[in-house]
């Protein structure tokens, strides 16, 4: 029997959006703040995990906030291997959470 599907939720997603985001379904760009390099939780992540986080932000936007918690699917989407420990590290750092309920689109 397979495990129930889980979903990734990006914490504080709205702060990565332009104020006019409601005009389009998939944002053409995201905000990435320079203050990340002053954030101890971000700096404690490995360089690989930081790259996974940025990739997750982009894919989360492209998937209209409906990104499954599947390391194999994420690896395909990001073009690089994503491991459970990477997602767990991002979760523990407070950048993502997991949900058993499929998020509402947009």
C-alpha positions as CSV (number, residue, x, y, z in Angstrom):
1,X,0.0,0.0,0.0
2,X,1.4,3.4,-0.9
3,X,1.7,6.3,1.5
4,X,-1.0,9.0,1.5
5,X,-0.1,12.0,-0.6
6,X,1.3,15.0,1.2
7,X,1.7,18.6,-0.1
8,X,4.4,21.2,0.4
9,X,3.3,24.6,1.7
10,X,5.8,27.5,1.4
11,X,5.8,29.5,4.6
12,X,5.1,33.2,4.1
13,X,4.4,32.7,0.4
14,X,2.6,36.1,0.0
15,X,5.8,38.0,0.8
16,X,7.4,36.5,-2.3
17,X,4.7,37.9,-4.5
18,X,4.3,41.3,-6.2
19,X,1.3,43.2,-5.0
20,X,-0.3,42.8,-8.4
21,X,0.0,39.0,-8.4
22,X,-3.8,38.6,-8.5
23,X,-3.7,39.6,-12.2
24,X,-2.0,36.4,-13.3
25,X,-2.1,32.7,-12.4
26,X,1.6,32.0,-12.6
27,X,3.9,34.8,-11.5
28,X,6.5,35.8,-14.0
29,X,8.9,36.5,-11.2
30,X,9.3,36.1,-7.4
31,X,10.9,38.2,-4.7
32,X,14.1,36.9,-3.2
33,X,15.3,39.1,-0.4
34,X,19.0,39.9,0.1
35,X,18.3,39.7,3.9
36,X,18.4,35.9,3.5
37,X,22.2,36.2,3.8
38,X,21.7,37.6,7.3
39,X,19.2,34.9,8.3
40,X,20.9,32.3,10.5
41,X,18.3,29.6,9.6
42,X,19.1,30.1,5.9
43,X,22.9,30.2,6.5
44,X,22.7,26.9,8.4
45,X,21.3,25.1,5.4
46,X,23.8,23.5,3.0
47,X,24.5,25.2,-0.3
48,X,22.5,22.3,-1.9
49,X,19.5,22.9,0.4
50,X,19.5,26.6,-0.4
51,X,19.4,25.7,-4.1
52,X,16.5,23.3,-3.4
53,X,14.7,26.0,-1.6
54,X,14.9,28.5,-4.4
55,X,13.9,25.8,-6.9
56,X,10.9,24.9,-4.7
57,X,9.8,28.5,-4.6
58,X,9.9,28.6,-8.4
59,X,8.1,25.3,-8.8
60,X,5.6,26.2,-6.1
61,X,4.6,29.2,-8.2
62,X,4.5,27.3,-11.5
63,X,2.4,24.6,-9.8
64,X,0.0,27.2,-8.5
65,X,0.8,26.3,-4.9
66,X,0.0,22.6,-5.5
67,X,3.4,20.9,-5.1
68,X,3.4,17.3,-3.9
69,X,5.9,16.1,-1.3
70,X,7.5,13.6,-3.6
71,X,11.3,13.6,-3.8
72,X,11.3,11.8,-7.1
73,X,8.8,14.3,-8.7
74,X,10.8,17.2,-7.2
75,X,14.0,15.8,-8.5
76,X,12.6,15.7,-12.0
77,X,11.2,19.2,-11.7
78,X,14.4,20.7,-10.3
79,X,16.8,18.6,-12.5
80,X,18.8,17.6,-9.4
81,X,18.4,15.0,-6.8
82,X,16.2,16.1,-3.9
83,X,16.3,13.9,-0.8
84,X,14.0,13.6,2.2
85,X,16.7,15.1,4.4
86,X,16.7,18.2,2.2
87,X,13.0,18.7,2.7
88,X,13.2,18.0,6.4
89,X,15.9,20.6,6.8
90,X,13.8,23.2,5.0
91,X,10.9,22.3,7.2
92,X,12.9,22.5,10.4
93,X,14.3,25.9,9.3
94,X,10.7,27.1,8.8
95,X,10.7,27.6,5.1
96,X,8.2,24.9,4.2
97,X,5.6,22.9,6.0
98,X,3.8,19.7,4.9
99,X,0.0,19.2,4.6
100,X,-2.1,16.1,4.2
101,X,-4.8,18.4,2.6
102,X,-4.4,19.5,-1.0
103,X,-4.0,23.3,-1.0
104,X,-6.5,25.5,-2.7
105,X,-5.2,26.8,-6.1
106,X,-4.1,30.3,-6.3
